[in-house]
Amino acid sequence: MAAGGKRLSVHLADQDDKILVMALNHQTREQDAAGAVPAGVAVLRTVDACGAHTDHDGHAWWALLDARPAPKKRLA
């Protein structure tokens, strides 16, 4: 992660065909910021929303994924 933390945790949650993935960098220095969500995550087809924030626990990057199966392709 860009903030340089050595302690990282990943949290997962699911509800209503959605999966929340959050990576938390346990750095709490005031001058560090979470920074933007990596572009490679933001453009994924299954990402409904994503973001980043910094609070007393450190810096978090999160993505809300759509877990519904993609429709089958129809053959001609």
Steps between C-alpha positions, in 0.01 A plus 500: 500500500624846419484626860783265596346322797640168615173388659219436254167330552235404248134489601215341304123529543207385290134599477234509228724366219773754583847445644686772687880469491699736721878514535612685812855631533561548872699824460362789703749775431316826426708587193418174321184486294318200360545621144282408206368152441728329245364550148525125435233444767268786403456378142410137577161400360377363833583816702184694591684757711842554653679754710759581762501667839728574793390489865637412845551135397715585197440516128240287325436419138165332428299362210138385481473212254192362326493126571209410271600260224547661163235403243596216272606593150262384233640315206361588159 
